[in-house]
Amino acid sequence: MKRKLSNLLHALTALLFILSAIVWPLSYFMSYRLQRYSYWLDSTTQPAQVATLGDEIFCSGGQIQLSRGRSNSALYGSVPSPGGHWASELSIPRRSFGNRMSPFDSFNLRFAGFQIQFNAASNPPGWWTGKVLILPLWSFLLFGVPPLLWWRRRRRPDRGFTVQTLPC
């Protein structure tokens, strides 16, 4: 069981390495965006509000952004159908990537292409929160090291010497 788990983890890191090696150069020629939004009616508040949860993966200019946002807002017009929807987009790449400091940030750390940001705001009669993680795609190339070491260890012949009996 332990060996199967080790092999599975090495295969997943090798796959992540291969995908990042493909996506990294392509991100300089086009941007990719994948979004999922969910809506539901929040009847715990008075008056009733529409709650939204959104997740997004955005890749452009050698970086990938993972973000999640949540909001409650006043109900205007018709009630949106509960559930969620997916959206994707291909576009020209953005050279400047990352989120600048804003007065709504409770935490915003940016260093060497990495960024972690948490923000929240109250907008009566609603509110919103956001979490953003930005990673440079070159950092995913480090995932190639464990499979390489694993493959090298598996190819190496056994150490020691063979034991043979001498004829009498």
Buried (B, 14 or more C-beta within 10 A) or exposed (E): EEEEEEEEEBEEBBEBBBEBBEBBEEBEEEBBBEBBBBBBBBEEBEEEBBBBBBBBBBBBBBBBBBBBBBBBBEBEEEEBEEEBEEEEEEEEBEEEBBBEEEEBBEEBEBEEBBBBBBBEBEEEEBBBBBBBEBBBBEBBBEBBEBBEEBEEEEEEEEEEEEEEEEEE
